[in-house]
Amino acid sequence: MPKIKVLFVDTAHPSLEDGLVGLGFACDTFPNATRSEYLDIVSEYEGIVIRSKIPVDSELLDRARKLRFIARVGAGIENIDVVAAEQRGIVCLNAPEGNRDAVGEQAIGMLLALMNRLMIADREVRKGIWQREKNRGYELGGKTIAIIGYGNTGSAFAHKLSGFGARILAYDKYKHGFGSDLVVESNMTSIFEEADVLSLHVPLTAETRYLINHEYLERFRKPIWLVNTARGPVVNTAHLVDKIEEGKVLGACLDVLEYEKLSFEDLPVGKASEVFRRLSASERVVLSPHIAGWTHESNVRMAQVLIRKIADLYGLKG
């Protein structure tokens, strides 16, 4: 009986391919292939493994006549036309369980660095500048942390915060009944009134694109710190920079930027123009290159999650 063929469009931890081979799949990898070349061969495969190299759109799906599953090594699936895939009976798999702890830790690390001016103090001390009063920080204890989106990463962030003595509010438009001793299930009216810190954990959809804009930020009663480890286009960067300069936003931790390429592998800064220059020049901004879920441990864990889900799809023991 021929083996089920799986096409690896993007790189993944070697254990993912090893695990699939162990289950009886045949895996192919063509690391230098172009989108056009993938379109020519995708009809041969029953599964494809992707990250963000190419969009899985109707054009590709029309060619993938044998396709049964798409496995994304990551949490977001905005680069997959999920509706078109499901109409064709194709199952879309992702692995948010694998990198949620990494995202939660990164969000806290960036927030602590911002609130305690660690990036600035580090640069100064390296230059022999010793400024203690100027670099006096703020504590998380006693603050109200608001989480927008209470799925895998939002809940992981809340659990990581549990030892800091902060009050945690969470709002999820599509999830209810999750309140606990750890987190208060809230609404946006309360969040706008009470939040000191806002952390974003929502997927990128038509509904969330530019969710954070002038109007949204103006509704907060107090100046806030903002954390975005979700997707760059959830935040209107130009509006955010305006609010930082006005003092309405005390500072921002941005692991993601709306200027990233679709693959998340590059930042074409030249296209970002004056807004990005203002953002990157601010001492009240901490930036990282979309690495919140990008740890050595999460790399392995996401592979394990996908092996289990693919095994379950085929009724195999993974």
N, C-alpha and C positions, 0 to 999 in steps of 0.2 A: 504493500500500500504506500503510495507517495506521501512524503512528509508534507505537513502544512508549512508553507513558505511565509516568512516574515521579513519585511524590508526595513532596515534601519536607515532612516533618512538623516538623523542626527546622532551624535555621539551620546553614549550613556555609560554608566559604570559597567565594566566587563561582566559583572555578576548577572546582569540582566540577560545578556546573550547566553551566558553559560547556563542560567536557569531554564531558559526556553529550550535550548538544545537538550538539556536533561529531561525535559518533558516530551521530547520527540519532535520539536519544531526544527525547520531548516532556516537559518538566518543568513541574510546577505547584507553586506555593507559596501557602499560605493561613496567614500567620503568626498571625492572631488566632483561628483556628478552635479549637473545643473538641473534646474527645474524642468527644462525641456526633456532632458534625459530621463528624469524620474517619470514624467508623463508617458514616455515610450515604454517603460517596463512595469509600471504599477499594476497592469492587468494580470500579471503573473502571481500576485501576492494576495493572501487571505488576511494578513495583518500588516500594519505599518507602525513603526515607532518613531515619534517625532519629539522635538522640543519646539524650536521656533524658526527653523531654517527657511521653510517655505509654508505658505498658506495652503491649508487643505480645503479647497473650495470646490464649487460644482464642476469646474473644468477637470480637476483631478479626479473627483469622485465618479464622473461619467466614464473615465478611462478604467477605473478600478472595479471591474465587473465581478471579481471574486471576493472583494474585500468584505471581511466580517467584523474587524475591529480596528480602531485607531487608538494607540496608547501614547499619551503624552507624558513625558518625563518631567513633571512639574504640576503645578496646581491649576493655573489659568488655561482655559481652552478657547480663548477668543480668536486664535488663528485657525480654528476649525469651524466650518459651516455645519454646526451641530444639527440644525433643522434638516438640511439637505442630506446629511449622513443618516439620520434616523428615518427619513422617508425612504431610504434605500435599504433599511434594515441593518445598518452598520452601528455597532456599539462603540461609543466614545468613552474611553477610560482615561483617568488622570490619577495623580498621586499626591493630593494635598496632605494626606496623613503622613507622608514621608518627610516633608520639610516644614511642617507647622512649628515644631520646637525651635528649629533654626530661625525662622522668621520672628517668633516671640522673643528669643534672646537678642537678636539684632535690634529689634525695635527698642528694647530696654537699654541696650548698650548705647545706641545713638542718642536716646533721650537723656541718659545720664551724662553723656559727653557734652550735650548741648546745654543742659541746665547747670552744669558745673564748669562750663567754659574750658573743658579739658583740652580741646584742640588748640585753643588760643594760648592757654597757659603753657602747654608743651612747646609750642613754637617759641614763646618768649624766653622760657628757661634755657632752651638750647642756644639762645643768643646772649645769655647772661643777664636777661631782664627778670627781676624778681618782684612781681606785683601781686601782693597778697590781697589787699582790699579790692582792687580792680577786678580780681578774679573770684570774688566771693560768690558761691553758687546757691542754688535752691535745692531743697529736699523734696523727694516724691511723697514722703510721709505727710499725711494731712491734705494732700491734693485730691481733686476729683478728676479721675481719668475716664474719658468717654471713648467707647469703642463703637465704631460704625461697621456693622457686619460681624455676626457672631457665629461664624463657621469654624473651620479647622484652625486658621491662624488667629482669628479674633479670640477664640476661647483659649488657645495656647498662650497668647499674650496675657490674658487675664490671670491664668494660673501662674505664669512667671512673676507677675506683680504681687502675688499673694503675701509675700513676706515684707513688703515695703510700707505697710500701714496706710495705703491709699484707699480711697473710696472709688469703686469701679462701677460705672454705669455702662450699659450696652443697649444698642438699638439695632434690630435686624428686621427689615420690612417683611421678610419672608419666613421668619422663624419666631415662634412664641413659646412661652412656658419654660424658658431656660433659666429663669432667676434662681439664685441659690444663696448660700451663706457667702459665697465669693463675689458674686456680681448681682447688681440690681437691674432687672429688665426694665428698660426706661423708654421714654419717647423723646422726640426731638425737641419738644417744648422745654422739658426738664434739662436736656443736654445743653441747649442754648443758654439756659439760665445759670447752670451750675458748673459747667466744665472748666477745668484749668488746662487740661491736655486733651487733644483730640487725636485718636489713632485710627487710621483707615484700613479696613480689611474686607474690601468689596471687590468683586470681579469687574472687569471692564466690559460694560454693556452700553447700549444707547442710552439707558437710564442713568448710568453713573458717569458718563463722559462729561468732564467739566462740572461735576457735582459741586466741587469746592471752587466758588467764584466770589466776586465782590459781595453779592447779595447774601450768600450763605455765611460768609465770614462776618459780615456786619451784624448778623443776628445774635452773635455771642455777647452776653452782657459784660464778660470780663475779657481782657486780652488772654490769648491762649498760646500754648505751644502746639505745633502740628507735627504729626508723624505719618509719613506715607511709605509703607512697604508693600502696597498693593500694585497699582499700575499708574504710570506717569500721567496719562491723559485724564485720570480722575480729578486732577488738580489743574486749574487754569493758572499756569506759572506766572503770567503777567499780572494777574489779579493778586496772587499770593505775594509777589514782590512788592506791589503797591502797599499791601496791608502790613508787611514787615516794616517797610520804611515809615509808615504812618504810626506804628506801634500797636496796631490792633492785633497783630500776631507777634508774639514775643520772640519766636524763633521757629525754625522748621528743620526736621530730620527727613531727608529725602533719599531713599534708596533707589527710587525710580523717577524718571523724568519723561515728560511728554515728548522730548526731542529724540529719544532713543529710536534706533532703527527697529523694524519689525522683529528682527532676529534677537534684539537686546544685546548684540555683540559689539555695538559701536555707538558713539555719540557724535553725530555730525555737527559739531559746535558752531561751525560757520553759519549754519542755517538758523541757529538759535538767536543770533544777533544780540541786540542790546539787552533784552530781558535776561538771557543767560549770563551775560557779563555782570549785570547788577546782582543777580542771584549768587553767583560764585564769589563775588567780591564782599558779600555780607559776612560779618563775623557772627551773625545770628543764624547761620545755616550750616548744617552738617550734611555732607553728601557722601554717597557710596555708589559703586557701579552695578546696581541690581544684583546684589550678592546676599540679600537677607536669607534666602532659602538655599544658599550655595555652599554648604559646609561639606567637609569630607564625610561626616556621618550621614547627612541627608542624601548625599549622592548614592550611598549604599542602600539606605532605607527606601528611597523612591523606587529603586530597582526591585527590592523585595516586595513592595506593595503591588507593583505592576505584574510581577510573576504570579502572585497570589490571585489577582483579579483575572488575568488571562487563563490561569488554570481553572478557576471557578467557571469562567465562560464556557470552557470545553468539558467541564465535569471531570477534570483531572486532579490528582493529588499533588499540590505544589509544595 
